[in-house]
Amino acid sequence: MYSTLERFLNYVTYDTQSTDEAAGVPSTPGQMVLAEVLAKELEQLGVQDVVVTENAYVTGSLPSNIADPAKRKKVPAIGFIAHLDTATEVTGKNVKPRVVKGYDGGDVILNEAEGQVLSPRDFPFLKDCVGKDLVVTDGNTLLGADNKAGIAEIMGALDYLVAHPEVEHGTVKVAFTPDEEVGHLAKLLDIEAFGADFAYTLDGGPLGELCYENFNAANATVEIRGRAVHPGKSKGLMLNAITLAQEFNALFPPAETPSTTENYEGYYHCMEMRGVVEHMTLKYLIRDHDAEKFEARKDFMRKAIRWMNEKYGEERFSLSMSDQYRNMREKLKERMDIVETAMDAMREIGVEPRIIPMRGGTDGAALSWRGLITPNLFAGGYNHHGRFEFIPVQSMEKATEMVLKILELYVRRSENA
């Protein structure tokens, strides 16, 4: 019925893995390659004002087809947004997707030679996917459903609208953005030029997921300066930066890490520890939904640095810390009608909304704080950022149907406005 799956299977073959080691945007050339492909597809569909910026932002507009001028004015211009890049943890090069028809509830062999198995023993939620058609990897790469599923679902909806001009809709704005996975968060999207009254990102997880609140987020880099001395003559002299790093990291509560928290529980996450005896670099993520607790976590990080310097002297520990994004709930609470319409759309297509506090961030979080209210909707995938990533075809189709239903609801409600 929709072109969503066909498009998705094509998009994932493009290597768009981002990197946090690059200074420019996009951080990798593959993102621009896919951006140009998408721009061409949009133009072929008849989408207007298609632009690809030098930073690999793709935008376009499908004009309203509502004939009645008075009615057309009442229907908002709605944006739909997804990101081009894939995560940094597992390679996105040479992705080879495979569709497992009618999943039977057992093990799915991804790569027999490497012993890579997608199993309900490891991922119990596979039981929710029995009978569905699953798109999986070959066990060597991630899949890229985060967020190429979102791109395909939006493109599938546009394709449907163009093929069915009898379906009334308001103006549809689309944007595909780079480097979301490395914290760029659509900083270069010109909101005024984009022209949407509000928007939705399709960057969520399984069927029905809807997020209008997310973490407050900061990152921190700790530099530790040690002192190297020949280990045979080092008593009372050597300061091993590796040992100091271990001591510093042990100051943080072990029950407040990503693997020990859920829902609204915040955490500290040491994501990198690198160096030698003379110098170590530690990188941390700091997360909490609650603004006051978030500030307290940053204060704890500063206190830990001061304590270690007081213990070892000479300013051996230094800290660089910056905010990344904030909880979009503070902005959306004044426009919950946008969230409620998405929930209504889900219910009308037979999907029960599952409101969850996002344990991360999206382009929509940053955009909401910049003035473009943008809650996050499901794209349908599971196990993002790894080789066991998969997505049910039926969930992708429902996401496309959800986009169409949201547009329909705003047209329908304009008749009663």
Helices and strands as residue ranges (DSSP letters): H 4-11, H 29-45, E 48-52, E 58-62, H 69-74, E 78-83, E 98-100, E 108-111, E 116-118, G 124-129, E 134-136, H 145-163, E 172-177, G 180-182, H 191-194, E 198-204, E 209-211, E 216-225, G 231-233, H 241-249, G 258-260, E 267-275, E 279-288, H 291-312, E 317-325, H 329-332, H 336-348, E 354-355, H 363-370, E 376-378, E 390-392, H 393-414
